[in-house]
Amino acid sequence: MKKILVAGGNSGIGLEAARQLTALGHHVVLLGRDAKKGQAALAELQSQPGKAEFLAADLSTHSGVRAAAQALLASHDRFDVILHTTGVLLFDDVRTADGLHPFFAVNYLSRYHLTQLLLPLLRKSDSPRVIMLSSHIDLDTKIDFEYFPKFVPFDFGKARAAIQYGNHHYAVHLKNTEKNVLAAVVNAGLADTGIWRELPAQVRDNMLGSRKQNTIPESAVIPVALCVNDAWETATYWGTIGKLESTLLNLDLQETERLISVCKEITGA
Ligand SMILES: NC(=O)c1ccc[n+]([C@@H]2O[C@H](COP(=O)([O-])OP(=O)(O)OC[C@H]3O[C@@H](n4cnc5c(N)ncnc54)[C@H](OP(=O)(O)O)[C@@H]3O)[C@@H](O)[C@H]2O)c1
């Protein structure tokens, strides 16, 4: 039985992964902002063979991440997997309490920050791993450090790839710094989940209609397989929905180090 933290597990692809993982008898701890959705998820999962818990957390701020980590460190002695499925989709130039854009804060930085704080629990596992959901981006994306990490003014088209590429760099950083931790970035595909809820209906319809959609269970196939199977390479990118095929991440190490040092500076972790 594995103990799996599913950040963003109260809805969408994270909840579907939690369904499949508890059906296999694993123990999941769900994190999400909305406590009502968390309780509804628990009610649904209670008939499964595996155990499920929920912790409400706002991972868009440094203090929210720290509070969640503190609660988890106090109540758990180990995590085998951290599965990051948190995400927002916002185009407006809005800012969190820390002055960051929520797309950066939630879809990348909180993953770095939370994982760093929970490394002591991952190190207790025989086979620890960190799995991060993202969307497809080119693997030769370059980070503009004049623009990263404040992204002022926020331009989604210009910022998106660099923000999501943070996950890839963090996977490589984990490979280089944490001997036993497997790290992967997974393309989430295009599934009709709550992530589209903040968008005006027309934009949402255009975006969802522009490419071939897949089902939510299809988006969960790779994340679940990476949670339960031990034989895969780190640090890897899993780009094709439903196919257990990966590309070994071969990134510019100076860029990885620079990005990680910026994240350390911002979060202190
Ligand atoms: N669905 C797609 O087509 C698609 C495409 C590309 C990438 N992705 C990625 O796939 C992952 C899963 O998304 P999804 O499609 O399953 O969407 P979703 O149903 O909206 O799930 C997103 C999750 O993130 C949580 N979350 C958002 N802001 C948070 C915050 N400040 N603090 C804590 N939790 C927060 C949400 O919790 P609350 O609801 O409680 O806020 C929810 O559980 C995300 O990383 C997303 O970027 C999805």
The ligand as an SDF file (V2000), in Angstrom:
LIG
                    3D

 48 52  0  0  0  0  0  0  0  0999 V2000
   -8.1260   19.5520  -18.1210 N   0  0  0  0  0  0  0  0  0  0  0  0
   -7.3100   19.9160  -19.0800 C   0  0  0  0  0  0  0  0  0  0  0  0
   -7.6650   19.9620  -20.2620 O   0  0  0  0  0  0  0  0  0  0  0  0
   -5.9080   20.2950  -18.7550 C   0  0  0  0  0  0  0  0  0  0  0  0
   -5.0790   20.7520  -19.7800 C   0  0  0  0  0  0  0  0  0  0  0  0
   -3.7640   21.0720  -19.4840 C   0  0  0  0  0  0  0  0  0  0  0  0
   -3.2870   20.9370  -18.1930 C   0  0  0  0  0  0  0  0  0  0  0  0
   -4.1140   20.5000  -17.2090 N   0  0  0  0  0  0  0  0  0  0  0  0
   -3.5470   20.3790  -15.8620 C   0  0  0  0  0  0  0  0  0  0  0  0
   -4.0610   19.2130  -15.2320 O   0  0  0  0  0  0  0  0  0  0  0  0
   -4.0720   19.4100  -13.8060 C   0  0  0  0  0  0  0  0  0  0  0  0
   -5.4360   18.9820  -13.2650 C   0  0  0  0  0  0  0  0  0  0  0  0
   -6.4130   19.9380  -13.6530 O   0  0  0  0  0  0  0  0  0  0  0  0
   -7.9100   19.5390  -13.9570 P   0  0  0  0  0  0  0  0  0  0  0  0
   -8.0850   19.6290  -15.4250 O   0  0  0  0  0  0  0  0  0  0  0  0
   -8.2420   18.2800  -13.2580 O   0  0  0  0  0  0  0  0  0  0  0  0
   -8.6920   20.7920  -13.3450 O   0  0  0  0  0  0  0  0  0  0  0  0
   -9.5280   20.9560  -11.9990 P   0  0  0  0  0  0  0  0  0  0  0  0
  -10.6270   19.9740  -11.9130 O   0  0  0  0  0  0  0  0  0  0  0  0
   -9.9000   22.4020  -11.9420 O   0  0  0  0  0  0  0  0  0  0  0  0
   -8.4640   20.6280  -10.8780 O   0  0  0  0  0  0  0  0  0  0  0  0
   -7.5380   21.5870  -10.4220 C   0  0  0  0  0  0  0  0  0  0  0  0
   -7.2950   21.3560   -8.9720 C   0  0  0  0  0  0  0  0  0  0  0  0
   -6.4090   22.3760   -8.4910 O   0  0  0  0  0  0  0  0  0  0  0  0
   -6.9080   22.8330   -7.2330 C   0  0  0  0  0  0  0  0  0  0  0  0
   -6.4910   24.2020   -6.9860 N   0  0  0  0  0  0  0  0  0  0  0  0
   -6.5900   25.2740   -7.7930 C   0  0  0  0  0  0  0  0  0  0  0  0
   -6.1430   26.3830   -7.1520 N   0  0  0  0  0  0  0  0  0  0  0  0
   -5.7490   25.9720   -5.9240 C   0  0  0  0  0  0  0  0  0  0  0  0
   -5.2110   26.6280   -4.8040 C   0  0  0  0  0  0  0  0  0  0  0  0
   -4.9780   27.9510   -4.8000 N   0  0  0  0  0  0  0  0  0  0  0  0
   -4.9140   25.9060   -3.7120 N   0  0  0  0  0  0  0  0  0  0  0  0
   -5.1480   24.5710   -3.6780 C   0  0  0  0  0  0  0  0  0  0  0  0
   -5.6590   23.8860   -4.7130 N   0  0  0  0  0  0  0  0  0  0  0  0
   -5.9620   24.5860   -5.8160 C   0  0  0  0  0  0  0  0  0  0  0  0
   -8.4070   22.7580   -7.3860 C   0  0  0  0  0  0  0  0  0  0  0  0
   -9.0210   22.7860   -6.1210 O   0  0  0  0  0  0  0  0  0  0  0  0
  -10.3080   23.7560   -5.8800 P   0  0  0  0  0  0  0  0  0  0  0  0
  -11.2920   23.3540   -6.9160 O   0  0  0  0  0  0  0  0  0  0  0  0
  -10.6950   23.4800   -4.4820 O   0  0  0  0  0  0  0  0  0  0  0  0
   -9.8030   25.1490   -6.1110 O   0  0  0  0  0  0  0  0  0  0  0  0
   -8.5640   21.4360   -8.1080 C   0  0  0  0  0  0  0  0  0  0  0  0
   -8.5460   20.3740   -7.1990 O   0  0  0  0  0  0  0  0  0  0  0  0
   -3.7260   20.8780  -13.5790 C   0  0  0  0  0  0  0  0  0  0  0  0
   -2.3820   20.9720  -13.2510 O   0  0  0  0  0  0  0  0  0  0  0  0
   -3.9760   21.5150  -14.9330 C   0  0  0  0  0  0  0  0  0  0  0  0
   -3.1920   22.6670  -15.1370 O   0  0  0  0  0  0  0  0  0  0  0  0
   -5.4060   20.1810  -17.4630 C   0  0  0  0  0  0  0  0  0  0  0  0
  1  2  1  0
  2  3  2  0
  2  4  1  0
  4  5  1  0
  4 48  2  0
  5  6  2  0
  6  7  1  0
  7  8  2  0
  8  9  1  0
  8 48  1  0
  9 10  1  0
  9 46  1  0
 10 11  1  0
 11 12  1  0
 11 44  1  0
 12 13  1  0
 13 14  1  0
 14 15  2  0
 14 16  1  0
 14 17  1  0
 17 18  1  0
 18 19  2  0
 18 20  1  0
 18 21  1  0
 21 22  1  0
 22 23  1  0
 23 24  1  0
 23 42  1  0
 24 25  1  0
 25 26  1  0
 25 36  1  0
 26 27  1  0
 26 35  1  0
 27 28  2  0
 28 29  1  0
 29 30  1  0
 29 35  2  0
 30 31  1  0
 30 32  2  0
 32 33  1  0
 33 34  2  0
 34 35  1  0
 36 37  1  0
 36 42  1  0
 37 38  1  0
 38 39  2  0
 38 40  1  0
 38 41  1  0
 42 43  1  0
 44 45  1  0
 44 46  1  0
 46 47  1  0
M  CHG  2   8   1  16  -1
M  END
$$$$
